Amino acid sequence: QVQLVESGGGLVQPGGSLRLSCAASGFALDGYTIAWFRQAPGKEREGVSCISGSDVSTYDSTYYLNSVKGRFTISRDNARNTVFLQMNSLKPEDTAVYYCGAERGTAATAMCALIGGYEYTGKGIQVTVSS
């Protein structure tokens, strides 16, 4: 079965850290550009971070939303067919449902601008930053 599954979310205090995982089954993530995007209640969807796949010339190039630069890091582990989003110094405004998406033939910056409608998208996972 072809799918993406997010994990690693939860409740954390401001200043804390979480590492989200996006695990793929049924296809190899290495050939896909991966996006992490989020949706908070009453707010527009945001492309948080993206990493280019091996089918574009800028393989492994990354994009970050300005508000998460220096705090979030995206990475991939091809052996585990998983992409991670390390989130440090979390703030209450980071609270949202986080989704991962996969698409071929799209560089990281363009991927994050799409903010959805990807070839594959996970069901999402809740991240809550609160004291």
N, C-alpha and C positions, 0 to 999 in steps of 0.2 A: 504494500500500500504506500502510495506516494504522499508524504505529509511532512510538515514542519511542526515541531512541538517545543513550546517555550517552557522554561522552568527557572527556578531561582528567585522568584518574586517573594513579596511578603511585606511585613510591617517593620520599619526601621526608624530609629530616632534621627532627627536632624544631625548632620555631620557624620552619619554612619555610612556603611558600604553594603552593596549587594553585587553579586555577579549573576547576570542573566545568561542562560544558555538557550541556543536555538539548534536543536538536533534535527537532522534530516534523515528520512528513511525513503528508500525507493529511488533515490538519485544522489549523485555526488555533488556536494555543495561547492567544491572547488571550482567548478565550471560556471558558477552563478555569482552575480553580484547580490550581496545580502544587505537588507535594510532593517534597521530597528526604527520603528516609529511608535508614537504614543498618542493616546486620546484621553483627555481629562474631561470630566462632566462639564458641559457648558462651554467648552473651549474647542478651537479648531484642532484638527489632527496635525501633528508636527513630525517631520522627518528628523530623527534624533542623530543617527549615525549610520553610515553606509561604508561597505568595503567592496572594492571591485573584484570581479571574478577573473579566472584565467582566460576567458574568451575575449577580453578587451586588452588593449595595449598597455593600459595602466593597471595591470594586475596588482592587487593588494593596496592600491591607493585608497585613501580614506577621506571621509567628509564628516564634519561634526557641526551640529547646530551651535550657534554662537554661545548660547546660554549654558552649554555643557562642556565647552572646550576647556581642557585642563583638568576636568573632573571625570570624564568618561573616556574609556578606551575600548575600541572594538578590535577583535582579533579572531583568527580562525585556526582551528586544529583539524587539519585534513584527515589525520589518522582516526579521529573520533567523529568525523563528518559533522562537526559542530562549530558554530560561531558564537563567540562570547561578547557580552557587553559588561565590562567592569565599571561600576558606578561608585565613585567615591565622593565624599563631602556632600552627601545628598541633602537636598533642601525640600521644604514642604511643596514648593511649586513643581517638583519632579513627580509628584503623585499623579498617577495615570495608569491606564491599562497599556502595557507595552506589547507590541506585536513584532514578529519578524516576517520578512518577505524575501522571496528569491526570484530573480529575473535574469535572463541571459542577454548578453549584448548591450548592456547599459553600464556606463561608468558610474562611479560612486556619487558624484555630485548630482547628476541627472536622476539617479535612482532615488535619492532623498527628496528631490523636487517633486517626484511623482506622488509620493505619500499614499501609496495604495494601488490597487488594481494590478498587483503583481501576478506572475505566473503561478506562484505558490505563496500562501499566507497562512501563518499559524492562527490559533484561536485566541491568543493573547493571554497575558498574565498580569495580575494586579500588583502594583508597587505603591505602597503607602508610606509616606514620610511624615511622621507625626510624633510629638512628645506625649 
